[in-house]
Amino acid sequence: MGESLLPFLDAIEANYGPKIELGRYWLWIAESARQVGISWHMGRSFDRLVEVNAQNQDSWAPLAPIYDPAFSDIPEKDCIYLEGQYGGEPVVTMALRRFDWSHTSLRDEWESGRLAYRDPASMMQPGEQWIAAAPMAERITGRVVDSGGLWCHPRFRSRRVPVLTMALMRSVTLAMWNPDFLTGQVETGARARALLTLYGHPMSQPGMRIVGSWRSFDCILIWESRDYITGRVAERGSSTGADQPETGYGRYEYVRAAGAPGE
């Protein structure tokens, strides 16, 4: 695979947030992953994500255009790719993409197609629609980080790995970018309860829909504010001896049954 990844603890920068607590938190996450044979790595493009997705179609749906450089312009300064490796091979992934929506909103970017395509007029399919009926979508503005591209190899879905990935996602977002909002989408359906548990019970609203794109489906908008993320990371970073690094993850039988987002 072409993209060069760095060991996570060498690549990460604590530009924002409670630095001591963040450091403790990352050491705890790294050690927890090491106990099941996984090491964390980090990159600043989504080329690797595209390659890993293409090689694991048996357990992972095609990648959303939001995270695919073939469809969307994604500057390196505005993306972070996280990968957990076992024996040198990828077994878990996560993508973070930063947007500056000082003069627009999630609703406007979603419904116009600009969130996903560099040129919506020429790249969207006939009849393709992105509908943002969740009321909060209009209020998500400013500096926003969208999370996605989460995949976990089936062998590792019952080993706390998806849980640790969520903890890493939240702390990296705060430390690198300190956004006004961290957002994501959870597909509506039988697995939604499990996935909301996996994400740590964030604020959520139904009403997001994609029609006629790479897939057609309804999804739930999830989000967290800067203050919420900061408080949560500070709390966990000051109590790293806990059994789980995130509140609400101690019992995740539903996660085991449903698998991780992106399956």
N, C-alpha and C positions, 0 to 999 in steps of 0.2 A: 504494500500500500504506500502511496506516494507521500502523504503528509507526514512530517516529522513531529512526533509528540514528545513532550517533556514529562518527566516524573512530576506529579501534581505538586508536591511540596517544594519543588524547585521553581515551578512556573507561577504559582499563585502569588498575588500581591495584595496585601491588606491596606488598600488605599482609604477605606472608610470603615466605620463601625468600631466596636470595642476590640482592639487588636489583641490584647492578652487572651480574652475569651475566645476569639476566633482561632488563635494559635492552638489553644488547648482542644478546641472542638475538632480541628482538622487532624490533630494527632490522634484523637480518639477515633474518628472515622477511619483514618488510615490503619490503625491497629485492629479495629473491628473487622475491616475488610481482609487484612493480612491473615487473620485467623481462619478464613475460608479460602486462602490462597490467592486473593485478588490484590492487585496493585493499581492505584489510580494514576491516570495520565491526562494531560491537558493540551489542547491545540487551539489555534486562533483562526481556523477556517472550517467549513463544513464539507470539504472534499472527502475527508476520511469517513464522515457520517454517511455520505452517499455510497461509498464503497462498501461499508459494513452492511448497510441496508440491502444493497444489491446481492450480497453474498448470503443473506439470511432470510430470503423470501419465504422459506418454509415455516418460519415462526414470526414473521414481521410483515405487516402490510406495506405497500409502497409509500415512500416518504412524501410528506406534504410539500407542496411547492414553496411554502414559507421558508423551509430549511434547505432548499435545493438550489445551488448556484446556477443551474441550467435555466431556471425560471425567474430568479430574483437576484438583484444586486445586493451582495452581503459583504460590506467592508470588514476587513479583519478586526478593526478596532471595535466593531459592533457585534462580534460573535465570540462565543466560547464553546468549545467542544470538550466534553468530559467523557473519558472512556475507562472502564475497569477491565483489566486483562487478567486472564488465568493462563499460566504457561505461555505467555507472550501473545495469546490470541484474545480478541475482543469478546467479552461476554455481557457487557452492559454499556449503554450509551445514554447521553443526555446532551441536548443542545440548548443554548441560551442566546437570544438575539435581542439587541438593544435598539430602541426606536426613540427619536425625539419628536414627540407629538405636542409641542408647545402651542401650536396653532391649529390643531386638529384633534381627533379622538379615535378611540378604538372603533367605534361605530362607523365613522367616516372612512377610515382606512380599510376596514373589513368589507363594507358594502361597495366601495369603489373598486376593490380588487387590488389596490396598491399594497396591501399587506403581503400579498403572495406573489405578485407579478411585477416585473420591471416595466412592462408595457401592457396594462390590462386590455386596452382596446384591440390589440393584435393577438394577444396570447390566451385570452379567455375563450372557452368553447361556446358555440352558439347555444343560447339558453342557460348558460352557466350563471348562477346567482350565489352571492354570499350575503346572508341575511343576519342582521344583528338586532334581534328583538329584545335581548336582555336589557333592562333599563340601565344597569350599571355601565354598559358599553359606552354610553354617551358621556359618562363622567370620568372615564379612564383617559387622562390626558397627561401631558408633561413628559418626564423621562420614564419610559416603560420598558420592562424586560419581559419578553414572551418566552415561555419554556415549552419544549417539546422534544421530539426525537428520542423519547424514552423507550428503550428496548432492553430486555434482560433475557439471556439465553435460558431456555426452559430448565436446564439443570440447576440453575441458581435462583429460581423464583421463590423457593421456600427457605432460603438461607440468609434472610435479612438484607440481601443485596439491594433490592428495590428500595427498601427503607433507608439504607445508608445513602443511596443515590439522591433521594429527596432531601436528606439533610445536607448533603454536599451542594445541591442546587441552590438552596436558600442561602447558605452561608457565602458561597462564591458570588452570588448576585449582589449581596450587600457589600462585600469587601471590595469588589472590583468596580461597581457602578453606582451603588447607593440610589436606586431608582425611586420614583414616587410610587410605582406599582410594579408588582410581579404578577404576571397573568399566565393562564394556560387554559386548555379546553379538555373536557372529559366527555367522551362519546356517551350519549344517552342510551340507556338499555340496562340489561340485567347486571352488567358488571360495574355500573356507575357507583353503586354504594361501596364496592371494594376499592375502587380507584380513588374516591374521595377520602376514604380512610388512609390509603397509601400516601396521599398528598398532605395528610395531617389535618383534615377537616377545615380547609380554607373557606372563606366566604364564597358563595356560589349562587348562580341564577341560571335557569334554563332559558332557551330562546335563541341560541346561535344555530345557524343552519348553513350547510353547503349543499348546493344542488348542481349536478352536472360537471363537476370538476374531476379530479383523479378518483374521487369517491363522492357519493351523496349520503349525507347523514345529518342528524341533529346532535348538538352537543351542549354541554353545560359550561358556562363561563365561570372560571375560578380566579380569584385575585387575593392579594395581600398588600397592605400598605407598607411604606417604609418603616413607620413606627412599630408596626406589628412584627415585621421581620427582625428589626433591631432588638426588640424585647425578647423575642423567642431565641435568637442566637445567643444573646447575653445570658439568658437563663440557663440554656443548655451548656454553654461554655464554662459556666461557673460550677456545674455539677456533673462533670464528665465521668463520674463513677457510676452513673445510673445504668440500669440494665439496657435501656434503649436510648439513643441519642435524641429522640424526638417524642414529645408528649403525644399520647394517643396511638403509638405504634407497638405497645407492649403485647397486644393481642391482635394478630392480623391473619386469622384463619381465612377470612374472605379474600384477602390478597392472595393467599396460597391457592385458593380454588380458582380465582379468576385470571391470574397472571398479571403481567404488567401492561401499562398503556403501550400501544404500538404493536401489540401482538397480532 
